[in-house]
Amino acid sequence: MNEISVIDLLKTKLALVDRDCEGEAQALINEFHGQVRYDGAQLRVPPFQEVANVWLRAIYCKEQRFNAEIAHIFEASNSFLPADRMEEAKKVIARYFEEERYLGRLERFVEGVHRKAASYGIPFDPRLYRLDLATAAFTAGVKNGSRRGLAAVSAELTLYARSDKPNSAGRFAWLSEVIELKPNFMGLGLNLNALLKKAWGARNRTRPNK
C-alpha cells in the first residue's frame, strides 16, 4: 500500500471512530436531557458533573480507538510513513483533539435546561446546582484529556515513522553477517566465525601502537 493510500485510509478510519464515539456520547446526553422535568415542586436536572463526564469519556474513547486503528492499519499493510507524510497525519489527528470542539458543550446543555424550565414557566438558577464547580472541572478535564489524547495517539503514530537518514540502516548492517537463520528450535543462530572476526577487528582498532 502506498503512502497516499495509507493516509486516505487513516483519515477514513479516524472519521468513523470519531463518529462512533460522538454517537455514543450523544445518546447519553439525550437521556440526560430527558431527565430534565418539573415535578410540581422543583425542577429536576441531572448532575452536571455526570453530564460533563460523558464528553470527557468521548475524548478518551477516541484516544483508545484511534491507537487501535493506527496499529491495525500499519501492521496489516506493513507500511511506514516518511517525515512529510507523518506531519500530515499528525495534523489530521490534532483536529480531533482541539479543545474548542468540546469546551462549549456543557454550556449548550445548560441552555437546553433553561429552555425546558421556561417551557414550564419557572426560572432556572444554575447556582442552586453548583454549575460553577462542574464547569471548572469540565474545562480542566477537556484541556488535560485533549493534551493527553493527542500526545498518546501521536506517539502511537510515530512508531510507524520511516527514517530517511541514509546511514540509519548501515549502522547495524553487520548484524546480518553475525545473525543468520537456522532451522533450530529458536529459528535463528549465530555465525560465530563472523562474530569473532568483528570482535578481533574491533580489538585491533582500539589497541594502542607500541
C-alpha positions as CSV (number, residue, x, y, z in Angstrom):
1,M,0.0,0.0,0.0
2,N,1.5,3.4,-1.0
3,E,1.8,6.4,1.4
4,I,-1.2,8.3,-0.1
5,S,-3.5,5.3,0.3
6,V,-2.4,4.8,3.9
7,I,-3.2,8.5,4.7
8,D,-6.6,8.3,3.0
9,L,-7.4,5.0,4.9
10,L,-6.3,6.6,8.1
11,K,-8.5,9.7,7.6
12,T,-11.5,7.4,6.8
13,K,-11.0,5.2,9.8
14,L,-10.4,8.0,12.2
15,A,-13.5,9.8,11.0
16,L,-15.6,6.6,11.6
17,V,-14.1,6.3,15.1
18,D,-14.9,9.9,15.8
19,R,-18.5,9.4,14.6
20,D,-19.0,6.3,16.8
21,C,-17.6,7.9,19.9
22,E,-19.6,11.1,19.4
23,G,-22.7,9.0,18.6
24,E,-22.4,7.0,21.9
25,A,-21.9,10.2,23.8
26,Q,-24.9,12.0,22.2
27,A,-27.1,9.1,23.1
28,L,-26.3,9.5,26.7
29,I,-26.7,13.3,26.5
30,N,-30.1,12.8,25.0
31,E,-31.0,10.6,28.0
32,F,-29.8,13.4,30.4
33,H,-32.0,15.9,28.5
34,G,-34.9,13.7,29.0
35,Q,-34.4,13.7,32.8
36,V,-35.0,17.5,33.0
37,R,-38.5,17.9,34.3
38,Y,-40.6,19.8,36.8
39,D,-42.3,17.6,39.4
40,G,-44.6,20.3,40.7
41,A,-42.3,21.4,43.5
42,Q,-38.9,21.9,41.8
43,L,-37.0,21.5,38.6
44,R,-35.3,18.2,38.4
45,V,-32.0,18.2,36.5
46,P,-29.2,15.5,36.2
47,P,-25.9,16.2,38.0
48,F,-23.9,18.4,35.7
49,Q,-20.7,16.7,36.5
50,E,-22.1,13.4,35.2
51,V,-23.2,15.2,32.0
52,A,-19.7,16.6,31.6
53,N,-18.1,13.3,32.2
54,V,-19.9,11.9,29.1
55,W,-17.8,14.2,26.9
56,L,-14.6,13.6,28.8
57,R,-15.1,9.9,28.2
58,A,-15.7,10.6,24.5
59,I,-12.2,12.1,24.3
60,Y,-10.7,9.1,25.9
61,C,-12.8,6.8,23.6
62,K,-11.1,8.5,20.6
63,E,-7.7,8.1,22.2
64,Q,-8.1,4.4,22.7
65,R,-9.8,3.6,19.5
66,F,-7.5,5.8,17.4
67,N,-4.5,3.9,18.7
68,A,-6.1,0.6,17.9
69,E,-6.9,1.7,14.3
70,I,-3.5,3.1,13.7
71,A,-1.8,-0.2,14.8
72,H,-4.2,-2.2,12.7
73,I,-3.7,-0.1,9.6
74,F,0.0,-0.1,9.6
75,E,0.6,-3.6,10.8
76,A,-1.9,-5.1,8.3
77,S,-0.4,-3.2,5.4
78,N,3.2,-3.4,6.7
79,S,3.5,0.3,5.9
80,F,5.6,3.2,7.3
81,L,5.4,6.9,6.7
82,P,8.2,9.3,5.8
83,A,8.6,12.6,7.7
84,D,6.4,14.7,5.5
85,R,3.5,12.3,5.5
86,M,3.9,11.8,9.2
87,E,3.3,15.5,9.8
88,E,0.3,15.4,7.6
89,A,-1.1,12.5,9.6
90,K,-0.5,14.2,12.9
91,K,-2.4,17.3,11.7
92,V,-5.4,15.1,10.9
93,I,-5.2,13.6,14.4
94,A,-4.8,17.0,16.1
95,R,-8.1,18.2,14.7
96,Y,-10.0,15.6,16.8
97,F,-8.3,16.8,20.0
98,E,-8.8,20.5,19.6
99,E,-10.2,21.9,22.9
100,E,-12.7,24.1,21.1
101,R,-14.6,21.1,19.9
102,Y,-15.6,20.3,23.5
103,L,-15.4,23.3,25.7
104,G,-18.8,24.8,24.8
105,R,-20.8,21.6,25.1
106,L,-21.7,21.8,28.8
107,E,-22.8,25.4,28.3
108,R,-25.1,24.3,25.4
109,F,-26.6,21.6,27.6
110,V,-27.4,24.2,30.2
111,E,-29.0,26.4,27.6
112,G,-31.3,23.4,26.9
113,V,-32.1,23.2,30.6
114,H,-33.0,26.9,30.6
115,R,-35.4,26.3,27.6
116,K,-37.0,23.3,29.3
117,A,-37.5,25.4,32.5
118,A,-39.0,28.2,30.5
119,S,-41.5,25.7,28.9
120,Y,-42.7,25.0,32.5
121,G,-42.9,28.7,33.2
122,I,-40.4,28.5,36.0
123,P,-36.9,30.1,36.4
124,F,-33.7,28.1,36.4
125,D,-30.9,29.3,38.7
126,P,-27.6,27.4,37.9
127,R,-26.2,28.5,41.2
128,L,-28.5,26.1,43.0
129,Y,-27.0,23.2,41.2
130,R,-23.3,24.2,41.6
131,L,-22.9,24.6,37.9
132,D,-19.7,26.6,38.6
133,L,-17.9,23.6,40.1
134,A,-19.0,21.3,37.2
135,T,-17.9,23.9,34.6
136,A,-14.5,24.3,36.2
137,A,-13.9,20.6,36.4
138,F,-15.1,20.1,32.9
139,T,-12.8,22.8,31.5
140,A,-9.8,21.3,33.2
141,G,-10.8,17.8,32.1
142,V,-11.1,18.8,28.5
143,K,-7.7,20.5,28.5
144,N,-6.0,17.6,30.2
145,G,-7.8,15.0,28.2
146,S,-7.2,16.6,24.9
147,R,-3.5,17.1,25.6
148,R,-3.1,13.5,26.8
149,G,-5.0,12.1,23.9
150,L,-3.1,14.0,21.3
151,A,0.2,13.0,22.9
152,A,-0.7,9.3,23.2
153,V,-2.1,9.0,19.6
154,S,0.9,10.9,18.1
155,A,3.3,8.6,20.0
156,E,1.5,5.6,18.6
157,L,1.7,7.0,15.1
158,T,5.4,7.8,15.5
159,L,6.0,4.0,15.9
160,Y,5.4,3.7,12.2
161,A,7.7,6.5,11.1
162,R,10.2,5.7,8.3
163,S,13.6,7.1,8.8
164,D,15.0,8.9,5.7
165,K,18.6,9.1,7.1
166,P,20.9,7.2,4.7
167,N,23.1,5.8,7.4
168,S,20.4,4.6,9.7
169,A,20.3,1.1,8.3
170,G,24.0,0.8,7.8
171,R,24.9,1.3,11.4
172,F,23.7,-2.2,12.2
173,A,24.2,-3.8,8.8
174,W,27.0,-6.1,10.3
175,L,24.3,-7.9,12.3
176,S,23.1,-9.6,9.1
177,E,26.6,-11.2,8.9
178,V,26.5,-12.4,12.5
179,I,22.9,-13.4,12.9
180,E,21.7,-16.0,10.4
181,L,18.5,-18.1,10.1
182,K,19.0,-21.7,11.0
183,P,16.5,-24.5,11.4
184,N,16.9,-24.8,15.1
185,F,14.3,-24.5,17.9
186,M,14.7,-20.7,18.1
187,G,14.6,-20.1,14.4
188,L,17.9,-18.2,14.3
189,G,21.5,-18.7,15.3
190,L,24.9,-17.0,15.5
191,N,27.6,-17.2,12.9
192,L,30.5,-17.5,15.4
193,N,33.2,-17.0,12.7
194,A,31.7,-13.7,11.7
195,L,31.3,-12.6,15.3
196,L,34.9,-13.4,16.2
197,K,36.1,-11.5,13.1
198,K,34.2,-8.5,14.2
199,A,35.4,-8.7,17.8
200,W,39.1,-9.2,16.7
201,G,38.8,-6.3,14.3
202,A,37.5,-4.0,17.0
203,R,40.3,-5.2,19.3
204,N,43.0,-4.4,16.8
205,R,41.5,-0.9,16.1
206,T,41.5,0.0,19.8
207,R,44.9,-1.5,20.7
208,P,47.5,1.4,21.2
209,N,50.6,1.4,19.0
210,K,53.8,0.4,20.7
